[in-house]
Structures are given as structure tokens and as C-alpha cells.
Amino acid sequence: MYTYQKNNQYFAQIADGIDDLVEAELAGLGAQNIRPGVRGVFFSANPETLYAINYGSRLCTRVLAPLTSFDCHTSEELYAGARNIKWTDFFSTAQTFAIFANVSKSTINHSQYAGLVVKDAIVDWYRDKFGRRPNVDSKTPDVWLNLHLLENHATISLDTSGSSLHRRGYRTATLKAPMKETVAAAAIKLSGWDGSQPLYDPMCGSGTILIEAMMQYCRIPAGFFRKRFGFEALADYDRDLWARTKARIDSGIRALPEGLIGGSDITPGAVAAARVNCRKFKSGDRIELNLSDYRRLGEIQNKVIITNPPYGIRMGNAREMDRFYKNLGDFLKKQCKGSTAYVYFGDRVLIKQMGLKASWKRPLQTGGLDGRLVKYEMY
């Protein structure tokens, strides 16, 4: 038996700073024994719950099923440990695979080298058994594997997600530096928006915040458009159980009311991209989209505003950024009375340019940026 089969424990990789949100989400999806780890959380789940988490999680990046773990001080020990796995339980010579490796505080201190050792062990295992080997595909493999080497202890896992769960599959039209879907979902969770007030994004870009809000309200699972998941490669995968789990979750989907979610952008290409992405959903045409400078929108009162303004590489020089954020602060203060705004700052230095008192600031990292989600209440 593999490690995950012995203890029913898995590991969810997540972005920094959202542990509490992920723990609540996993519990809602049926996970048990949830506890924090390094850049993720451990949890227990039966197969049905594992399938549901991969299909429904809006915040997790990947979910790993540990296959084996062992002490590892040398490359020889790492090679031997990887060869102890019966790899045909997960993929054949006709399929492809890839390995993500992460090493920390270990004698083997280079992740790429550690991954190469495991790759060699796998292909040598196949050659010895069949005289031929599977190929490596670093972009779209049939099976994703993970090596975690911490303090000279190695864990080899199968990625039950198959690829990063932030890739929802709805963003066929995009712009430069779009907001990551999991970050948008986290911002909406942190706002507490539940559909009792209209939601508006005055700088919607290709529509990520609007679509994530719609998916949460309509109970559309985050993996709705995914064609396959990594758990389908597990030795004990139950096809019928997955079909029943998917049907159960899909049965909870509901329609989006007219006028509940809307957004706008000053760029025609952004609005066009948002329309394309929204229309992938049955209720997507009920998201109101407008081509407009946010300052020309008139009053946006008694709404929840969630937005990800341009920053850094998406803007010009520092003076232009300062002026932009001052104007944004003036807009919220003068035109959004009675509304609550949640503004994501990819560069937290820009927060002071808003000229507004924040109710709270929450770290929310994405793409290597130490960002902040800031709440403003417009009385």
C-alpha cells in the first residue's frame, strides 16, 4: 500500500497568507484532521472527498497524494527510494510524466538535480521491466509527480490535481498580467460577499474577479471546465464514484440574478475579453459589462466593490502611479458612498497614495508579489 492509502492523508499546496480560508474551505468540502504545513495544509479525506476537493476548491493550488517517504542524505538513497515504487500502478510507458521538486535544509541542495535523480530512477525502473521508458513532458504530462526533500527526508507524491487548480479553463481571452484566479477567489472570500448586495469591479480587466464572484454565488465548482484530474491516475481510482461525486456537486448549481454582478474597464480590449470569458457560462450574459473610465461611472452606492487596479509593470512611472491611486481614492470617497471597497495592491507602497483610512489590510501574495487586500468603508 502507498502512504496515502495507509493514512488517508493528503497535502494541499496553497498561496501564503490564506491558511485560515483554505482550512475553512477544506472542512466545508468534507476534509478532516486539517493542520498547517509549510506552504500548505495537511488533511484527511476518503476518495469521494478527495475528488470533491479537487473539483470544488477555489483556493488550493495542488493536492498531493504521498506515495512513499524515506530518509535521504545522498543521491544514491534518493535514487533507491524512487525505484522502490511500482510505477505501472500510475502510468504506462506510452504515457508522459513530469516532476516538480523542492529541497530545503538537506544535503542535496539543488531542486533541479534532485528531480533529475528521481526521473532517472523512474526511467531505469521501466527499462529494466520492459526494455523501454516513458517520456518526460514538462508542460502537459499525463502524470505530475512531486518530490519534497526537507531536512534530509524525502516524500514522493502524485499530484491528484493534474495541473495547477488556478487554471479554471474559462479564461480563453486574456490581457497582460491578469489576476490569478485563486487570488481573486480569496479576495472575494475575505470580503464576505454573499450576494445580498450587488458587486462591482470598476477596473475589471478580462473579468477574473467578476467570474470568480459568479462561480461562488452560483455554486459552480472551480474545476467545472477541467477535462481530467490527476487522481484518475491513482491505483485505487474509482470512476463510478467520481461520476457520482461530480453529479452531486453539479446539482447544486444555480442561476445568477440580473444586476447582481457588474464591471467596467477603460480599455476596449479588456471589456471584449471579459465578455468572451463570461459567456463561457450559462449565467455569464447576466454579468453587466461597460466600457468606461471608472471616474465617469457616476455614483456606485450601497455596493461591494472589489478591484485589482494596475500596478508595477502594468503602469508607467512612479509619478503616474501616485496620481492614479490618488484619483482612485477620490473616486471611492466622492462617488461610492454607502459602499464597501476591497482593493488589491500588488505593491503595498501604493496604499498610502489612496488618501483613505483603511478598515483592515490583509497580506495576499501572488506571482512573487507581497500584495495586500485593503478594505475601505465609504460612509
C-alpha angles and dihedrals in degrees: 000000000000123000096257090052093053097052106013088230125145138175125230117204112216141170117270118269102026101085093121092050092049093047090053092046094049091048089052090053092052104266120146137196091032114183134164123260136172107304091341148031135263119224143167122238142161117231094268092053091046090055091046093051093052091047098041109030114113095181109039120093099198137350115217128203109205112227101180141344131198144159110274126185100151139037088247091059091047091050092049093048092052092049091056091073121093094230096187087073086074111026143358133231088262092062131074131234141188135197130219112198132192124181130186135170092354138124088245098063104172117081096200091053092047090052090050091054091054091046090053091049092052097048091044090052090054094045091053091049102039109007090244137070141217119251128246118241111183095189111040109007124168090234129029117205129191131208119196115185113184125167091344094308117116128206120187114197140176115234103236091192095061094215135005110311091220087076096088096171098233098095100086091142116050147162135219114296099359119191113267111252095231091052091051090049091050091050090053091048091050091050090058090224110169103168096265089114130035116263123219135184111194093189099038100160108185091349104260097142092044093050094045089051091050092049092051094048094043092044091236107163115244091237095051094123098038114117097204143359133219092242087073086075094056116116091237098041112151110207095189093049091052091050091051092046092051092047091050093052094043090053089069095060114120135187125264115244118235115264097015098109128031143154147173142200136193093228119081091209091055094052091046091051091047091052092051092050095044093051091062085080128069091233094036094102088063091068105098114226127187136182104229147123104253090235090062095053095095118219121350102190132173094006138118109247118199118174145158107211122201116275142165112352090012092063140050127249127332094265092055091049092050091051092046094054093045088055090048091053091049090050093054092046098047106029105030105058113162092018130111117223129203111193123188115215115197086189111041091199087076093063092084091057092066094076091215133116111245122222089207143339123219126193110237116170128200136166093356092308119129093220133175133215108212127196121214123184114206108206 
